[in-house]
Amino acid sequence: MCGIVGYVGPRQAYPVIIKGLQRLEYRGYDSAGIAIINGKINLYKKQGKVADLEEFVIGKNVQGHTAIGHTRWATHGEPSDRNAHPHLSRSGEIAMIHNGIIENYISLKEELTNKGYTFKSDTDTEVLLNFIEDIYINNGGNLEEAVRIALKRVVGAYCILLIEQKNPETIIAARKGSPLVIGIGKNEHFLASDASPIIEYTKEVVYVNDYEIAIVRPDELTLKNLGNEKQTPFITELDLELDAIEKSGYDHFMLKEIFEQPKTIFDCLRGRLNAEKGYINLSGVEKYLDEISNAPRIIIIACGTSWHAGLVAEYIIEETCRIPVEVEYASEFRYRNPIVNKGDMMIAISQSGETADTIVAIEKAKEQGAIIMGIVNVVGSSIARISHTGVYTHAGPEIGVASTKAFTGQLAALMMIAFKIAFYKQTISEERYLHLCNELSLVPEKAEIILQQNDSIRLIAEALKDSSNALFLGRGYNFPIALEGALKLKEISYIHAEGYPAAEMKHGPIALVDENLPVVFIATKDVYHEKIISNIQEIKARKGKVIAVINENDTVTPKLADHVIVIPEADEIIAPILNVIPLQLLSYHIGIARGCNVDMPRNLAKSVTVE
Ligand code: G6P
């Protein structure tokens, strides 16, 4: 949610910033802007994508060695040139970019308005900037101190970067609740919301913590807390290759990431699951084996696609481990008065590890004595750091805004956790445990077989592309997959879609069924199979168009359905991880057929760091 980049050092800053903004564009693409110091601050900003900004600056002065850049996901104020970041202070001598929300900006604005300040934009950012400048004017022009004093008054979330005309070789940065990584080069520093703009220059990074201020010069990085005490920067080595954040010949990141799944699922299982020897070794679980096994209750919190992974986990954990599980939206949990008892286990699922609601929900449960296990993709992210323990999904950077490989990585990690605990608790037999381990180990090769259906799925997409609505139905382990299939379709193609438990369809959605309504059934072999066939009959009887995901030896469904997608059979507990893949491809191709920007769907952002 908003991407920020900064550079100080000997290079021309403009190319570094533009490339960085392109890499961060998945975080927001309502507008983009850059401020560069070259004697004075030159500032260029434009509504639209980074490419629009690049076109806008053609022929303008973009020289300079210190710069900050921003790609925006609008919160306060519509997407427009004037609301785009960076913002300039009233004097024009300080420029700032911001990711987050200043919740008390109205009272700060009133204070400033009473002092005669006027504002050019509708943003909370411009208010904070002028609040900082107001303190700066009164403290003799010490920007670092002005930032520190101002932030003590701020309620909300922020990652801010500021440059000032009179100190052309310094960037002041601060964070609370929104991520900031600083890359350390030779006599140069790179600042960004995540490591992707930094990786091609250096692998040494510092993750800035909440309530820290960084004073960044070409040859010096100083970290302080809001009490003005120096903090020791903790330098970590990035485990990320440039290749992982490029399209590598695919038309879109989404397609690349769907096709990466055999490998990313394998990477998640690698070194952890040994089906032959029958063991699962997860260091994050090992440490808490007794606590998890004896937990009276597991609470799963997440948002979006990660929440769907949580729902699948609920079915699997209750079935195999016999521990009661509740799955909650983090945004609901954080504002309710939930009952959390000491010893309860919270599993927080997040691709980015930065989702604001999930972070606050974790903090709330932690205060009440829960043990937190993070299932996170981005190494070193906030959720990874605030959890007691965790399991990384190792799916690699996910750039497409609609989550695909992160979801299957989450399922693989959650399945390993469930099977490990179940075997330890002896709530499943050794035979069943070994069977599940073996079935899970076969997922990467079965995923490969599903991807070979890409062309036939594209043809089905052609037939569905003009629909206005769609229904996704599944039962049991596949009900959450129906939700995920529907979410993917609406995100990518803007077709209204709903996911439903197939049996529940009779209590409402069936009223929508006519010859124009596509109904996607997840109808692979499981205990519900006969029942789902009856549900298909009910839709056909009302002339709905049926698309069914089925297994190879199903001879009944092809006679009923208009289109079938045939995929390899798996144990019903494992099947969700495979069944989602054809739905991802279907959404992708429908989105493409409708001319949508599948990597950057309108209004969405990859990482939601505001509540
Ligand atoms: C956004 C993304 C989704 C993601 C959700 C939760 O809505 O567009 O793809 O599932 O946030 O994000 P997280 O990083 O916590 O999994």
Residues whose N, C-alpha, C, O or C-beta is under 5 A from the ligand:
A	BS01	G6P	C303 G304 T305 S306 I349 S350 Q351 S352 G353 T355 V401 A402 S403 A605 K606 V608
